[in-house]
Amino acid sequence: MSTVVALQMVSGPDTQANLQQIDKLLSEQTFRQPALVVLPECVACFGGRDSDLLAIAETQGQGPIQDALSDIARRHGVWLVGGTIPVKVPDKDKYFASCLVYDEQGQQRAHYRKIHLFDVQVADNTGDYKESRFTDPGDEVVVVDTPFGRVGVAVCYDLRFPGLFQAMGQVDILVLPSAFTQKTGQAHWMPLLSARAIEKQCYVVAANQGGEHQNGRQTFGHSCVVSPWGEMLSMIEKGPGLAIAAVDDEHIHKIRTAMPVDQHNRFRSTFV
């Protein structure tokens, strides 16, 4: 048995304040070890102008935000899925929405660049979303071997594209840093999370932004852990906090033995 944690925030434009809040939330809780902690999308800066992220973008492997995430993982002795932070795109005035995974020693073990960008219209107080204005899409599927099993990494809007998850192959846990809007989250967040858990027969740890941000943008919250059978194990609806659950390798094994979906699958996806 091990522990998974979806850490929910209502991040603002102040990077240092956001990082301090992560540290505070983790300091207030004792976990059964080993523990895997997932942070939300845009964890270090959110709720200002879209160009704010470009201003704080870091070079891969160096910078104060990356140093802080590494330090948090090491001091708390957890594997940390670092939400997303802006990492510079070489030779472009853009950034990748990068999800960096750190082990309990603070060493970076994986780097996922968000593939599907949120260029949509939503009937809310923001209206038009154009993530591609400052963000470049990634092009690699990322699965990392951990003490918790094989962990597949995706971000927010990726959740709507089941081909990405098929391309991961068999995983034991899906992690999903997110900033789902209030409107789209209310309609689709839980059905999509349950679908991914059920079809992959794995745990899903989904960490969302959860409230109204400084610029009026509204995010849905409801960060949660979903079981391989599609059951809700833990959830926090709004505001900063933690959704915590135990994960059990034997539970995954029993479900996959009783219903060997992966063996029965007649269709295979290959990411190009």
C-alpha positions as CSV (number, residue, x, y, z in Angstrom):
1,M,0.0,0.0,0.0
2,S,1.1,3.5,-0.8
3,T,-0.4,7.0,-0.8
4,V,-1.5,9.3,-3.6
5,V,-2.3,13.0,-3.1
6,A,-4.1,15.4,-5.4
7,L,-3.2,18.9,-4.1
8,Q,-5.7,21.6,-5.0
9,M,-4.9,25.3,-5.1
10,V,-6.3,28.6,-6.2
11,S,-3.1,29.9,-7.6
12,G,-2.5,33.6,-8.1
13,P,0.1,35.6,-10.1
14,D,2.6,35.6,-7.1
15,T,4.9,32.7,-7.8
16,Q,6.6,32.8,-4.4
17,A,3.3,32.8,-2.6
18,N,2.1,29.8,-4.6
19,L,5.2,27.8,-3.8
20,Q,4.9,28.6,-0.1
21,Q,1.3,27.4,-0.1
22,I,2.3,24.0,-1.5
23,D,4.9,23.7,1.3
24,K,2.3,24.7,3.9
25,L,-0.3,22.2,2.7
26,L,2.2,19.4,2.7
27,S,3.6,20.4,6.1
28,E,0.1,20.1,7.7
29,Q,-0.3,16.5,6.7
30,T,1.5,13.2,7.6
31,F,1.5,10.6,4.8
32,R,1.9,6.9,4.8
33,Q,5.1,6.4,2.7
34,P,5.8,6.1,-0.1
35,A,3.7,9.0,-1.3
36,L,3.0,10.5,-4.7
37,V,1.8,14.1,-4.7
38,V,0.3,15.7,-7.8
39,L,0.1,19.5,-8.2
40,P,-2.4,21.4,-10.4
41,E,-1.7,23.0,-13.8
42,C,-0.2,26.5,-13.8
43,V,0.8,25.9,-10.2
44,A,3.4,28.7,-10.0
45,C,1.5,31.5,-11.7
46,F,-2.2,31.8,-12.6
47,G,-5.0,34.4,-12.7
48,G,-3.1,37.2,-14.3
49,R,-2.3,37.9,-18.0
50,D,-1.4,35.0,-20.3
51,S,1.9,36.7,-21.0
52,D,2.8,36.5,-17.3
53,L,3.8,32.8,-17.8
54,L,6.1,33.8,-20.7
55,A,7.8,36.3,-18.4
56,I,8.7,33.7,-15.8
57,A,9.5,30.8,-18.2
58,E,12.7,28.9,-17.3
59,T,15.3,27.0,-19.2
60,Q,14.9,23.2,-18.8
61,G,16.8,22.0,-15.8
62,Q,17.5,25.3,-14.1
63,G,15.6,28.1,-12.5
64,P,14.0,29.1,-9.2
65,I,10.7,27.4,-9.8
66,Q,12.4,24.1,-10.7
67,D,14.7,24.4,-7.7
68,A,11.8,25.0,-5.4
69,L,9.8,22.0,-6.7
70,S,12.9,19.8,-6.3
71,D,13.4,21.1,-2.8
72,I,9.8,20.4,-1.8
73,A,10.0,16.8,-3.0
74,R,13.2,16.3,-1.1
75,R,12.2,17.9,2.1
76,H,8.9,16.1,2.3
77,G,10.3,12.8,1.0
78,V,7.6,12.4,-1.7
79,W,7.5,11.8,-5.4
80,L,6.2,15.1,-6.8
81,V,4.3,15.6,-10.1
82,G,5.0,19.3,-10.4
83,G,1.8,20.5,-12.0
84,T,2.8,22.6,-15.0
85,I,5.4,25.4,-15.2
86,P,6.5,27.4,-18.3
87,V,9.7,26.0,-19.8
88,K,11.3,28.0,-22.6
89,V,11.0,26.8,-26.2
90,P,14.4,27.1,-27.9
91,D,14.5,29.8,-30.6
92,K,10.9,30.9,-30.0
93,D,9.1,33.5,-27.9
94,K,6.9,30.7,-26.4
95,Y,7.0,28.1,-23.7
96,F,6.1,24.5,-23.1
97,A,3.5,23.8,-20.5
98,S,5.9,21.4,-18.8
99,C,5.0,18.8,-16.1
100,L,8.2,17.8,-14.3
101,V,8.3,14.7,-12.1
102,Y,10.7,14.5,-9.1
103,D,11.6,11.6,-6.9
104,E,11.9,11.7,-3.1
105,Q,15.5,12.8,-3.4
106,G,14.5,15.8,-5.6
107,Q,15.9,14.4,-8.8
108,Q,13.9,15.0,-12.0
109,R,12.7,11.7,-13.4
110,A,10.4,12.8,-16.2
111,H,9.4,15.8,-18.3
112,Y,6.0,15.9,-20.1
113,R,5.1,18.7,-22.4
114,K,1.3,19.2,-22.7
115,I,0.3,18.0,-26.1
116,H,-3.3,19.2,-26.5
117,L,-3.7,23.0,-26.2
118,F,-6.9,24.6,-25.0
119,D,-8.0,26.8,-27.9
120,V,-11.8,26.9,-27.4
121,Q,-14.8,29.1,-26.6
122,V,-16.6,28.6,-23.3
123,A,-19.8,30.3,-22.1
124,D,-18.2,31.8,-19.0
125,N,-16.7,35.1,-17.9
126,T,-13.5,34.5,-19.8
127,G,-15.1,33.4,-23.1
128,D,-12.3,32.8,-25.5
129,Y,-9.3,30.7,-24.5
130,K,-6.2,30.6,-26.8
131,E,-3.5,28.6,-25.1
132,S,-1.5,28.4,-28.3
133,R,-0.9,32.1,-28.2
134,F,2.1,31.6,-25.9
135,T,2.4,27.8,-25.7
136,D,4.0,25.3,-28.0
137,P,2.5,21.7,-27.9
138,G,4.7,18.8,-26.9
139,D,4.9,15.6,-29.0
140,E,5.9,12.8,-26.6
141,V,3.9,10.4,-24.6
142,V,5.4,10.1,-21.1
143,V,5.2,7.1,-18.8
144,V,7.6,6.8,-15.9
145,D,8.6,3.9,-13.7
146,T,8.1,4.7,-10.0
147,P,7.8,2.8,-6.7
148,F,4.0,3.1,-7.3
149,G,4.2,1.3,-10.6
150,R,4.0,2.7,-14.1
151,V,2.7,6.3,-14.0
152,G,1.3,8.0,-17.1
153,V,1.4,11.8,-17.3
154,A,-1.2,14.0,-19.0
155,V,-2.4,17.6,-18.4
156,C,-5.9,19.0,-18.3
157,Y,-7.3,19.2,-21.9
158,D,-5.4,16.0,-22.7
159,L,-8.1,14.3,-20.7
160,R,-10.5,14.5,-23.7
161,F,-8.3,12.5,-26.1
162,P,-8.4,8.8,-25.2
163,G,-5.9,8.0,-28.0
164,L,-3.2,9.6,-25.8
165,F,-4.0,7.2,-22.9
166,Q,-4.1,4.2,-25.3
167,A,-0.7,5.1,-26.5
168,M,0.7,4.9,-23.0
169,G,0.2,1.2,-22.9
170,Q,-0.6,-0.4,-19.5
171,V,-0.1,2.0,-16.6
172,D,-1.0,1.7,-12.9
173,I,-1.6,5.3,-12.2
174,L,-2.6,8.3,-14.4
175,V,-1.7,11.7,-13.0
176,L,-3.5,14.8,-14.4
177,P,-2.5,18.3,-13.3
178,S,-5.4,20.5,-14.4
179,A,-7.0,23.9,-14.5
180,F,-10.5,22.8,-15.8
181,T,-12.9,25.7,-16.0
182,Q,-15.9,25.9,-13.8
183,K,-18.2,25.5,-16.9
184,T,-16.5,22.6,-18.6
185,G,-15.6,21.0,-15.3
186,Q,-19.2,21.0,-14.1
187,A,-20.3,19.3,-17.3
188,H,-17.4,16.8,-18.0
189,W,-14.7,16.5,-15.3
190,M,-16.1,13.5,-13.4
191,P,-17.4,11.6,-16.4
192,L,-14.0,11.9,-18.2
193,L,-11.9,11.0,-15.1
194,S,-14.1,7.9,-14.5
195,A,-13.9,6.9,-18.1
196,R,-10.1,7.0,-18.1
197,A,-9.9,5.1,-14.9
198,I,-12.3,2.4,-16.1
199,E,-10.8,1.9,-19.6
200,K,-7.2,1.8,-18.3
201,Q,-8.1,-0.1,-15.1
202,C,-5.8,2.1,-13.1
203,Y,-5.9,4.8,-10.5
204,V,-6.4,8.4,-11.6
205,V,-5.0,11.2,-9.5
206,A,-6.4,14.5,-10.7
207,A,-5.2,17.8,-9.2
208,N,-7.2,20.8,-10.3
209,Q,-7.3,24.5,-9.7
210,G,-10.3,25.2,-7.6
211,G,-11.9,28.6,-7.2
212,E,-12.1,32.2,-8.5
213,H,-8.7,33.7,-9.5
214,Q,-7.5,37.2,-9.4
215,N,-8.5,38.0,-13.0
216,G,-12.0,36.5,-12.5
217,R,-11.2,33.2,-14.1
218,Q,-13.2,30.4,-12.5
219,T,-11.9,26.9,-12.1
220,F,-13.9,23.8,-11.1
221,G,-11.8,22.2,-8.4
222,H,-13.1,18.7,-7.3
223,S,-9.5,17.4,-7.2
224,C,-9.8,13.7,-6.6
225,V,-8.5,10.1,-6.7
226,V,-10.5,7.6,-8.7
227,S,-10.1,3.8,-8.4
228,P,-9.5,1.4,-11.2
229,W,-13.2,0.4,-10.9
230,G,-14.3,4.1,-11.4
231,E,-15.0,4.7,-7.7
232,M,-14.4,8.0,-6.0
233,L,-11.9,7.4,-3.2
234,S,-11.2,11.0,-2.1
235,M,-12.2,14.5,-3.3
236,I,-12.0,18.2,-2.3
237,E,-14.5,20.4,-3.9
238,K,-13.3,24.0,-3.6
239,G,-10.3,26.0,-2.3
240,P,-6.9,24.8,-1.3
241,G,-6.5,21.3,0.2
242,L,-5.6,17.7,-0.3
243,A,-7.5,14.7,-1.7
244,I,-5.7,11.7,-0.2
245,A,-6.1,7.9,-0.9
246,A,-4.3,4.7,-0.6
247,V,-3.5,2.7,-3.7
248,D,-3.2,-1.1,-3.8
249,D,-1.4,-3.0,-6.5
250,E,-3.4,-6.1,-5.6
251,H,-6.6,-4.3,-6.3
252,I,-5.4,-3.5,-9.8
253,H,-4.3,-7.1,-10.3
254,K,-7.7,-8.5,-9.3
255,I,-9.6,-6.2,-11.6
256,R,-7.4,-6.9,-14.6
257,T,-7.4,-10.7,-13.9
258,A,-11.2,-10.8,-13.7
259,M,-11.7,-8.6,-16.7
260,P,-8.6,-8.7,-18.9
261,V,-9.5,-5.7,-21.1
262,D,-6.0,-5.1,-22.3
263,Q,-5.7,-8.6,-23.7
264,H,-9.1,-8.4,-25.3
265,N,-8.5,-5.0,-27.0
266,R,-8.5,-5.5,-30.8
267,F,-7.5,-1.9,-31.5
268,R,-4.1,-0.4,-30.7
269,S,-3.0,3.2,-30.9
270,T,0.5,4.4,-31.9
271,F,1.4,8.0,-31.2
272,V,2.9,9.7,-34.2
